[in-house]
């Protein structure tokens, strides 16, 4: 799914508006975890991560895991340094007011699945 469409469908706030969403690959897979070592080993490349963690290490892990975007649940927002680093690394940061469980359910309803990394 096109990331701009996903943002609209889930009523997400894009806190990295300087990133051109047309250059972000379509989102087909997702992962939800707050344990960053788990994300590094299991999140699918070009996928989206749902988490409540908002510190700088989330961006580092997103880069390492080759994620396209991170959705922060419960209205949590990272500090400006983290947001700027994400923009530099071309990782889209999104904010939802909803709990992670509800976000994942909505992603599933939009045919975004977990599982093996995208080929």
Long-range contacts (C-beta under 8 A, 24 or more apart in sequence): 1-26, 1-27, 1-28, 1-110, 1-111, 1-112, 2-26, 2-27, 3-27, 3-68, 3-69, 3-92, 6-48, 6-110, 6-112, 7-94, 9-106, 9-110, 10-71, 10-96, 10-103, 10-106, 10-107, 10-110, 11-96, 11-97, 12-71, 12-94, 12-95, 12-96, 13-94, 13-95, 13-96, 14-92, 14-93, 14-94, 15-77, 15-78, 15-83, 15-93, 15-94, 15-95, 16-83, 16-86, 16-87, 16-91, 16-92, 16-93, 18-87, 19-87, 19-90, 19-91, 19-92, 21-92, 23-90, 24-68, 24-69, 24-90, 24-92, 25-68, 27-68, 27-69, 27-112, 28-112, 28-113, 28-118, 29-112, 29-113, 29-114, 29-115, 29-117, 29-118, 30-104, 30-107, 30-112, 30-113, 30-114, 31-114, 32-100, 32-103, 32-104, 32-114, 36-61, 39-65, 40-64, 40-65, 43-67, 43-117, 44-114, 44-115, 44-116, 44-117, 44-118, 45-117, 45-118, 46-118, 47-117, 47-118, 48-107, 48-112, 50-100, 50-103, 50-104, 50-107, 51-100, 52-76, 52-100, 54-78, 54-79, 54-82, 55-82, 56-81, 56-82, 56-85, 58-82, 59-85, 59-86, 59-89, 59-91, 62-86, 62-89, 62-91, 63-89, 63-91, 67-91, 68-92, 69-93, 69-94, 70-94, 71-95, 71-96, 71-103, 72-96, 73-98, 73-99, 73-100, 73-103, 74-98, 74-99, 74-100
